[in-house]
């Protein structure tokens, strides 16, 4: 277990640093994210939506009757299509807890990658083969989730590709650390 904890912790630090650079300095994640054009839209949501959650338009039909499905299909064809995360109450835009939770998530994912990498050591893989293994783990996860959103929710392709490339780079950097510390 000691052979996995320290490398996971170091990889989590690398992931945290890279994520900070990726989100705050490069800014490429904002490629397809736009501000709402006018405050009146926000005011309408504020008066009508009271519960935090994910909202879609057109909403799914309350019943699966032919008429309900036809109405939903017509609205879907006519547009607009909306997928929105809504929090009616304000909050600190970047609270310390967000960074703490982020680091914990980084550690957990690095820990899983370290366990899987450790399981490959019987094959006596070279350093770069170990790095590639971790990159492929990141690609596996990083490809599935963003492209599912692109496919099912019409997320923009630019946003999707940025997230996939960012995932590859994240696990390249983390893989270098894990492969350095977890050896045959």
C-alpha positions in Angstrom: 0.0 0.0 0.0 2.9 2.4 0.8 4.1 1.8 -2.8 0.9 3.3 -4.1 0.0 6.0 -1.6 3.0 8.3 -2.1 3.0 8.1 -5.9 -0.8 8.8 -5.8 -0.2 11.8 -3.6 2.5 13.2 -5.9 0.4 12.5 -9.0 -2.5 14.3 -7.3 -0.3 17.4 -6.8 0.7 17.3 -10.5 -2.9 16.9 -11.6 -3.9 19.8 -9.4 -1.1 22.1 -10.8 -1.9 21.1 -14.4 -5.6 21.6 -13.8 -4.9 25.1 -12.4 -2.8 26.0 -15.5 -5.3 24.4 -17.9 -8.4 26.2 -16.4 -6.9 29.5 -15.1 -4.0 30.3 -17.4 -4.7 28.7 -20.8 -8.5 29.4 -20.6 -9.3 26.9 -23.5 -12.2 25.4 -21.5 -14.2 28.5 -22.2 -14.1 27.9 -26.0 -17.9 27.2 -26.2 -19.1 28.6 -22.9 -21.2 31.8 -23.3 -22.8 34.2 -20.9 -26.5 34.6 -21.1 -27.2 37.6 -23.3 -29.4 39.5 -21.0 -30.3 39.9 -17.3 -34.1 39.5 -18.1 -33.5 35.8 -18.8 -31.9 35.3 -15.3 -34.8 37.2 -13.7 -37.3 34.9 -15.4 -35.5 31.9 -14.1 -35.2 33.4 -10.7 -38.9 33.9 -10.4 -39.9 30.5 -11.9 -37.2 28.0 -10.8 -36.8 27.4 -7.1 -35.0 24.1 -6.9 -31.4 23.5 -7.8 -30.8 20.9 -10.4 -30.3 20.1 -14.1 -33.0 21.5 -16.4 -33.7 20.6 -20.0 -35.9 22.1 -22.6 -38.0 20.8 -24.1 -38.8 18.8 -21.0 -39.5 15.1 -21.3 -43.2 14.3 -21.6 -44.9 13.5 -18.4 -46.5 10.5 -20.0 -45.5 8.4 -22.9 -48.7 8.8 -24.8 -48.6 9.3 -28.5 -49.7 13.0 -28.2 -47.2 13.7 -25.4 -44.4 12.2 -27.5 -45.5 14.1 -30.6 -45.5 17.4 -28.8 -42.1 16.8 -27.3 -40.7 15.8 -30.7 -42.1 18.9 -32.4 -40.6 21.1 -29.7 -37.3 19.3 -30.0 -37.3 19.7 -33.8 -38.2 23.4 -33.6 -35.7 24.3 -30.9 -34.2 25.7 -28.8 -32.6 22.8 -27.0 -31.4 23.7 -23.5 -29.3 21.7 -21.0 -28.6 23.8 -17.9 -27.3 23.4 -14.4 -29.2 25.8 -12.2 -28.4 27.0 -8.6 -31.0 29.5 -7.5 -29.0 30.6 -4.5 -25.7 32.5 -4.9 -22.4 31.3 -3.5 -18.8 32.2 -3.4 -17.5 31.8 -7.0 -14.4 29.9 -6.1 -14.6 28.7 -2.4 -11.6 27.0 -0.8 -13.8 23.9 -0.4 -13.9 23.5 -4.2 -10.1 23.3 -4.3 -10.0 20.8 -1.4 -12.7 18.6 -3.1 -10.8 18.9 -6.3 -7.6 17.7 -4.7 -9.4 14.8 -3.1 -10.8 13.8 -6.4 -7.3 14.1 -8.0 -5.9 11.8 -5.3 -8.7 9.2 -5.7 -8.3 9.0 -9.5 -4.5 8.9 -9.2 -4.9 6.1 -6.6 -7.0 4.0 -8.9 -4.5 4.6 -11.8 -1.6 3.7 -9.4 -3.4 0.4 -8.4 -3.9 -0.5 -12.1 -0.4 0.4 -13.0 0.9 -1.6 -10.1 -1.0 -4.6 -11.4 1.0 -4.4 -14.7 4.4 -4.7 -13.1 4.7 -8.5 -13.6 5.2 -7.7 -17.3 8.2 -5.6 -16.5 7.1 -2.6 -18.6 9.5 0.2 -19.4 9.1 3.7 -18.0 7.4 4.9 -21.2 5.2 1.9 -21.4 4.0 2.6 -17.9 3.4 6.3 -18.8 1.5 5.2 -21.9 -0.6 2.8 -19.8 -1.7 5.6 -17.5 -2.4 7.9 -20.5 -4.6 5.2 -22.0 -6.5 5.0 -18.7 -7.1 8.7 -18.9 -8.1 8.5 -22.5 -10.5 5.7 -21.7 -12.3 7.8 -19.1 -11.7 11.1 -20.8 -13.1 9.9 -24.1 -16.2 8.3 -22.9 -17.7 11.0 -20.7 -17.2 14.1 -22.9 -18.2 12.3 -26.0 -21.3 11.0 -24.3 -22.3 14.6 -23.5 -21.6 15.6 -27.1 -23.7 12.7 -28.4 -26.6 12.7 -26.1 -26.9 16.4 -25.0 -25.4 18.1 -28.1 -22.5 19.6 -26.2 -20.3 21.6 -28.6 -17.5 19.7 -30.3 -14.9 22.3 -29.4 -15.8 22.0 -25.7 -15.7 18.2 -26.0 -12.4 18.1 -27.7 -10.8 20.5 -25.3 -11.9 18.2 -22.4 -10.6 15.1 -24.1 -7.2 16.7 -24.9 -7.0 18.1 -21.4 -7.6 14.6 -20.0 -4.9 13.2 -22.1 -2.4 15.8 -21.0 -3.5 15.4 -17.3 -2.8 11.7 -17.4 0.4 12.2 -19.4 1.8 14.3 -16.6 0.3 12.1 -13.8 1.6 9.0 -15.7 5.1 10.4 -15.7 5.0 10.7 -11.9 3.3 7.3 -11.4 5.7 5.5 -13.8 8.7 7.2 -12.1 7.6 6.0 -8.6 5.9 2.7 -9.4 8.6 0.4 -11.0 9.0 -3.3 -11.6 
